[in-house]
Amino acid sequence: MNEKELNDLILKGIRNGEIPLEVSDSVADHWLSTGAEISNAVKLRIKSNLKQRMQNAAIQQALSSAGKEVLPFGRFIESIRERAGLSRSDVAERLNKNDEYVQRVERGDVVPTQLRTPEFADLVELFQITIRAAVEMLKVGFDTLDYRNTFRASARACAGLRNDQRGEDVERALDAFARKKKRDLPRKSSLPRDIEVCAAKLQDELKQRGRVDLLK
């Protein structure tokens, strides 16, 4: 069997879906431009690739129009997701998680320092967040954590509602009030140890993934 016959055999296997095809941007563009007949399995992978490219472009556009205020990490994720027109299900699909996971991250019920480093890196990659920006968000979240928990406990006691029963507007209002109260006090100059360790692990993970663009 010569090289041409081997290539033809491989191409036939890809078209029939018998040989898995990792669909990169260049591969998707090639198949779309050739108009060749391909299997449903390859079509689905191309469709998924294009969907992700559109989502990434929407996220980039949302980042370019974001405000200057530094938000806690989860609230920043929520803000960019909504600006980009993405649902929690969209984000959950990209992260191989469920909607509840995304909601808990956005509301600050799960903070990045509690996540496994690859999980944190997945969020940072998807929302194109540099390490410096991530650290600033973690600091804001850390600074307001005590206030937020206090206000949440008060709201729960007064309203008789569990954390998972309160509306999104109430949660946002509690977080915003906590940030405002904390801004009235002097900020701590030192970086909490948990954040230092988390940032160092994130940097190593991003280096391994080749995301030098986020190592700023």
ZIVENKA-V438705 format. One record per pair of residues at least 12 apart in sequence whose C-alpha atoms are under 7 Angstrom apart, sorted by the first residue. I is the first residue (numbers start at 1). J is the second residue. Records with the same first field share a line. If there is no record, write none. Layout:
BEGIN
I=J, J
END
This chain:
BEGIN
15=37, 38, 39
16=38, 39
17=39, 41, 42
23=45, 46, 49
28=46
58=84
59=80, 84, 127
62=80, 83, 84
63=80
70=137
71=137, 140
72=137, 138, 140, 141
73=134, 137, 138, 141
74=105, 106, 107, 108
75=106, 107
77=106
78=106
88=102
95=122
113=194, 195, 198
117=201, 202
118=205
121=202, 205, 206
129=214
130=214, 215, 216
131=214, 215, 216
132=216
135=199
138=195
144=178, 179, 182
147=178
148=174, 175, 178
151=174
203=215
END
